[in-house]
Amino acid sequence: MTTVGRRIRDGVLSVVLLAFPALVFHANFKTQDSLNILDKVVLKIAAPLQAVVGWAVRGIGDTWKSYLFLVDVQGENQELRASNRELRAALAEKTRLAAHAAHLEKLLGLRRETPAETVAARVVGAKMSPYFRVTRLQLEDHTGTLRENLPVIAVAQGSGAPGAVVGLIHKVYSAAGRTFADVKLAVDPRSKIDVKVGVAGARGVLRGMQGETGYTCRLEYVDRADEVKVGDIVATSGIGGFFPPDLLIGKVSKVVRLDYALYQEVEVEPFIDFSKLDEVLIILAAPPPPDPDAADKLPAPPARGPVPAR
């Protein structure tokens, strides 16, 4: 085909393409009664095209509406997620505060039930090695006398009693106007606490276990003939002058009796979770000893003042 022929063809096609939409537009504005044969032919040809165009337009519109809806939903989801995070954080904080309040209430109960003068202290640090286990305490408002070898107790876990032994004050010092104390824990290998075991009252010495064994301890010098079994309660005997009697320490977790040994091998699980200590009580003074003659003494008569004359 020559260049002239192609130009004529392109011109005719352009005229048809431009004229056809005008014819369709013109026919759509006529009533059904005024349509001529050309109009009917144009509408019949254009009907499928109009359906396709209408379907495409509706699809694009629906897609755009869905997109806008999803954008709104995504924004709402982000707001809900942020609100959910805030609520979770607030709930976690309230749960922590409630647990801390419950712990302080137990500590207050322990203080009321301890028949001796005590002072509260907060745990601010811990040192642990294969050879020693020490916890550092801080006393905010203490004005009394704090010295070495004072017993330290805390709220016990699952022992059936409010408190148990933590250890003894090892060192006292001051810094920045505050009083600090290092506590040699009952599970320190250097610690020695005279104890009694179970209902039978078998005697032994509690010491921490050396090595990378965590917070564990054992009983030494428990006679092989003494009745000791797993689950027996271990408490202070009161001998030695440091701990009052009957302070809980832990329970027996393992017993080994060897035929050739004089003493049993006894391991003890402490009632105190030393890895989670936060507040403790320091016993400043032992309670006064009971009066041996109290049962024989009669109560004093009530005091009487002067009787007015009538």
C-alpha positions as CSV (number, residue, x, y, z in Angstrom):
1,M,0.0,0.0,0.0
2,T,1.3,3.4,-1.0
3,T,1.8,6.3,1.4
4,V,-1.2,8.1,0.0
5,G,-3.4,5.0,0.5
6,R,-2.2,4.7,4.1
7,R,-3.0,8.4,4.7
8,I,-6.5,8.0,3.3
9,R,-7.1,5.0,5.4
10,D,-5.8,6.6,8.6
11,G,-7.9,9.7,7.8
12,V,-11.1,7.7,7.3
13,L,-10.4,5.6,10.5
14,S,-9.9,8.8,12.5
15,V,-13.1,10.3,11.2
16,V,-15.0,7.1,12.1
17,L,-13.5,6.9,15.5
18,L,-14.4,10.6,16.2
19,A,-17.8,10.4,14.6
20,F,-18.9,7.2,16.3
21,P,-18.8,8.5,19.9
22,A,-20.7,11.6,18.7
23,L,-23.4,9.4,17.0
24,V,-23.6,7.3,20.2
25,F,-23.9,10.4,22.3
26,H,-26.5,11.9,20.0
27,A,-28.6,8.6,19.9
28,N,-28.6,8.3,23.7
29,F,-30.3,11.6,24.0
30,K,-33.2,10.7,21.7
31,T,-36.4,9.1,22.9
32,Q,-37.3,5.6,21.8
33,D,-39.9,6.9,19.3
34,S,-37.6,9.3,17.6
35,L,-34.8,6.9,16.8
36,N,-34.0,6.3,13.1
37,I,-32.4,3.2,11.6
38,L,-28.9,4.7,11.9
39,D,-29.4,5.5,15.6
40,K,-30.6,2.0,16.3
41,V,-27.6,0.5,14.5
42,V,-25.2,2.7,16.4
43,L,-26.9,1.9,19.8
44,K,-26.8,-1.9,19.0
45,I,-23.1,-1.7,18.2
46,A,-22.3,0.5,21.2
47,A,-24.3,-1.5,23.7
48,P,-21.6,-4.1,24.4
49,L,-18.9,-1.5,24.5
50,Q,-20.9,0.6,27.0
51,A,-21.4,-2.5,29.1
52,V,-17.7,-3.2,29.1
53,V,-16.9,0.4,29.9
54,G,-19.5,0.5,32.6
55,W,-18.2,-2.7,34.2
56,A,-14.6,-1.3,34.1
57,V,-15.7,2.0,35.7
58,R,-17.7,0.2,38.4
59,G,-14.7,-2.1,39.1
60,I,-12.3,0.8,39.4
61,G,-14.8,2.6,41.6
62,D,-15.3,-0.4,43.9
63,T,-11.5,-0.9,44.1
64,W,-11.0,2.7,45.0
65,K,-13.7,2.5,47.7
66,S,-12.2,-0.7,49.1
67,Y,-8.8,0.9,49.1
68,L,-10.1,3.9,51.1
69,F,-11.9,1.6,53.4
70,L,-8.8,-0.4,54.0
71,V,-6.8,2.7,54.7
72,D,-9.4,3.7,57.3
73,V,-9.4,0.2,58.8
74,Q,-5.6,0.2,58.9
75,G,-5.6,3.5,60.7
76,E,-8.1,2.2,63.2
77,N,-6.1,-1.0,63.7
78,Q,-3.0,1.1,64.4
79,E,-4.9,3.1,67.0
80,L,-6.3,0.0,68.5
81,R,-2.9,-1.6,68.7
82,A,-1.4,1.5,70.3
83,S,-4.3,1.6,72.8
84,N,-3.9,-2.2,73.5
85,R,-0.1,-1.7,74.2
86,E,-0.9,1.1,76.6
87,L,-3.6,-1.0,78.4
88,R,-1.2,-4.0,78.6
89,A,1.5,-1.8,80.0
90,A,-0.9,-0.2,82.5
91,L,-2.2,-3.7,83.5
92,A,1.4,-5.0,84.0
93,E,2.3,-2.0,86.1
94,K,-0.9,-2.4,88.3
95,T,-0.2,-6.1,88.6
96,R,3.4,-5.4,89.7
97,L,2.2,-2.8,92.2
98,A,-0.5,-5.2,93.5
99,A,2.1,-7.9,94.0
100,H,4.5,-5.5,95.6
101,A,1.8,-4.3,98.0
102,A,0.9,-7.9,98.9
103,H,4.6,-8.6,99.6
104,L,4.9,-5.5,101.8
105,E,1.7,-6.6,103.6
106,K,3.3,-10.0,104.3
107,L,6.5,-8.2,105.4
108,L,4.5,-6.1,107.8
109,G,2.8,-9.2,109.1
110,L,6.2,-10.8,109.6
111,R,7.4,-7.7,111.5
112,R,4.3,-7.8,113.8
113,E,4.9,-11.5,114.5
114,T,8.6,-11.2,115.3
115,P,9.0,-10.8,119.1
116,A,12.0,-8.5,118.7
117,E,12.9,-5.1,117.5
118,T,13.4,-5.0,113.8
119,V,14.2,-2.6,111.0
120,A,13.3,-2.9,107.3
121,A,16.0,-2.7,104.6
122,R,15.9,-2.8,100.8
123,V,18.2,-5.1,98.7
124,V,20.3,-3.0,96.3
125,G,22.9,-5.5,95.2
126,A,24.2,-9.1,95.3
127,K,27.5,-10.8,94.9
128,M,27.9,-14.5,94.2
129,S,31.0,-16.6,93.5
130,P,31.9,-20.2,94.0
131,Y,33.2,-19.2,97.4
132,F,30.8,-16.6,98.8
133,R,27.3,-15.3,98.5
134,V,26.5,-11.8,99.8
135,T,23.5,-9.5,99.5
136,R,23.8,-5.7,100.0
137,L,21.2,-3.8,101.9
138,Q,20.3,-0.1,102.1
139,L,18.6,1.5,105.1
140,E,17.0,4.8,104.3
141,D,15.8,6.2,107.7
142,H,17.6,4.0,110.2
143,T,18.9,5.9,113.3
144,G,19.6,2.9,115.6
145,T,22.7,0.9,116.1
146,L,23.5,-1.5,113.3
147,R,26.4,-3.9,113.8
148,E,27.9,-7.1,112.5
149,N,26.3,-10.5,113.2
150,L,22.7,-9.3,113.5
151,P,20.3,-11.8,112.0
152,V,18.3,-11.0,108.8
153,I,15.0,-12.5,107.9
154,A,12.5,-12.2,105.0
155,V,9.1,-13.3,103.8
156,A,9.3,-17.1,103.1
157,Q,7.9,-18.8,100.0
158,G,5.6,-21.8,100.6
159,S,6.7,-22.7,104.0
160,G,3.4,-22.3,105.9
161,A,5.0,-19.5,108.0
162,P,5.5,-15.8,107.3
163,G,9.3,-15.6,107.5
164,A,12.6,-17.5,107.2
165,V,16.4,-16.8,107.7
166,V,18.3,-14.8,105.1
167,G,21.7,-14.6,106.9
168,L,23.8,-12.5,109.2
169,I,25.1,-8.9,108.8
170,H,28.7,-9.2,107.6
171,K,29.7,-5.5,107.3
172,V,28.2,-2.1,108.0
173,Y,29.3,1.2,106.3
174,S,27.9,4.6,105.3
175,A,28.1,6.4,102.0
176,A,26.4,9.6,100.8
177,G,24.6,9.9,104.1
178,R,23.0,6.5,103.9
179,T,23.6,3.3,105.8
180,F,24.5,0.1,103.9
181,A,25.1,-3.4,105.1
182,D,26.4,-6.6,103.5
183,V,24.7,-9.8,104.5
184,K,26.4,-13.1,104.5
185,L,23.7,-15.4,103.3
186,A,22.7,-18.7,105.0
187,V,23.8,-20.4,101.7
188,D,27.3,-18.8,101.9
189,P,30.0,-21.6,102.2
190,R,31.4,-19.5,105.1
191,S,28.1,-19.5,107.0
192,K,27.6,-21.8,110.0
193,I,24.1,-21.9,111.6
194,D,23.2,-24.4,114.4
195,V,19.9,-26.0,113.4
196,K,17.4,-28.6,114.4
197,V,15.6,-30.9,111.9
198,G,12.1,-32.3,111.9
199,V,9.9,-33.3,114.8
200,A,12.7,-35.5,116.3
201,G,14.9,-32.4,116.6
202,A,18.1,-33.9,115.1
203,R,20.9,-31.4,115.4
204,G,23.3,-30.2,112.7
205,V,25.2,-27.2,111.3
206,L,23.9,-25.5,108.1
207,R,26.4,-24.4,105.6
208,G,26.3,-23.2,102.0
209,M,27.6,-25.5,99.2
210,Q,30.7,-24.3,97.3
211,G,30.9,-24.3,93.5
212,E,28.6,-23.1,90.8
213,T,25.6,-24.6,92.6
214,G,23.5,-21.5,93.0
215,Y,21.7,-20.9,96.3
216,T,22.0,-24.4,97.9
217,C,23.1,-25.6,101.3
218,R,23.7,-28.8,103.3
219,L,23.7,-30.0,106.9
220,E,26.9,-31.1,108.5
221,Y,27.4,-33.3,111.6
222,V,24.0,-34.9,111.5
223,D,24.4,-38.2,113.3
224,R,23.8,-41.3,111.1
225,A,21.4,-42.7,113.8
226,D,19.2,-39.6,113.8
227,E,15.9,-39.7,112.1
228,V,16.0,-37.3,109.2
229,K,13.8,-37.6,106.0
230,V,13.0,-35.6,102.9
231,G,10.5,-32.9,103.6
232,D,11.6,-32.3,107.2
233,I,11.6,-28.7,108.3
234,V,14.9,-27.1,109.2
235,A,14.9,-24.3,111.8
236,T,17.4,-22.5,114.0
237,S,18.1,-24.1,117.3
238,G,19.0,-20.8,119.1
239,I,22.4,-22.1,120.0
240,G,25.3,-19.8,119.1
241,G,23.8,-16.5,120.2
242,F,23.1,-15.1,116.7
243,F,19.7,-16.4,115.7
244,P,16.6,-16.7,118.0
245,P,15.3,-20.3,118.1
246,D,12.7,-21.6,115.7
247,L,13.4,-19.4,112.8
248,L,12.6,-21.3,109.6
249,I,15.4,-22.0,107.1
250,G,14.2,-24.6,104.7
251,K,13.3,-28.2,104.2
252,V,15.3,-31.4,103.6
253,S,15.6,-32.2,99.9
254,K,18.0,-35.1,100.0
255,V,19.3,-37.6,102.5
256,V,22.1,-40.1,102.0
257,R,23.2,-42.6,104.7
258,L,26.5,-44.4,104.2
259,D,27.3,-47.5,106.2
260,Y,30.9,-46.5,106.7
261,A,30.2,-42.8,107.6
262,L,29.5,-41.3,111.0
263,Y,27.2,-38.6,109.6
264,Q,24.5,-38.4,107.1
265,E,24.7,-36.3,103.9
266,V,21.7,-34.0,104.0
267,E,20.9,-31.2,101.5
268,V,18.4,-28.4,102.3
269,E,16.2,-26.4,100.0
270,P,15.8,-22.9,101.5
271,F,12.4,-21.3,101.9
272,I,13.9,-18.0,100.7
273,D,14.3,-17.4,97.0
274,F,17.6,-15.5,97.3
275,S,17.6,-14.5,93.6
276,K,14.3,-12.5,94.2
277,L,15.0,-10.8,97.5
278,D,13.8,-7.2,97.6
279,E,12.9,-6.2,101.2
280,V,14.2,-7.8,104.4
281,L,14.0,-7.3,108.2
282,I,17.1,-6.9,110.4
283,I,16.6,-8.1,114.0
284,L,18.3,-5.5,116.1
285,A,17.8,-7.1,119.5
286,A,16.7,-10.4,120.8
287,P,13.4,-10.5,122.7
288,P,13.7,-10.6,126.5
289,P,13.8,-14.0,128.0
290,P,10.6,-15.3,129.6
291,D,10.2,-14.9,133.3
292,P,10.6,-18.4,134.8
293,D,8.5,-17.4,137.9
294,A,5.7,-15.8,135.8
295,A,3.3,-18.7,136.5
296,D,3.8,-18.4,140.3
297,K,3.2,-14.7,140.5
298,L,-0.2,-13.3,141.3
299,P,-1.5,-10.4,139.3
300,A,-1.1,-7.1,141.0
301,P,-4.2,-5.6,142.6
302,P,-5.8,-2.7,140.7
303,A,-4.5,0.7,141.8
304,R,-6.8,2.8,143.9
305,G,-6.7,6.6,144.2
306,P,-7.9,8.6,147.2
307,V,-11.6,8.1,148.0
308,P,-13.5,11.4,148.3
309,A,-15.3,12.0,151.5
310,R,-19.0,12.0,151.4
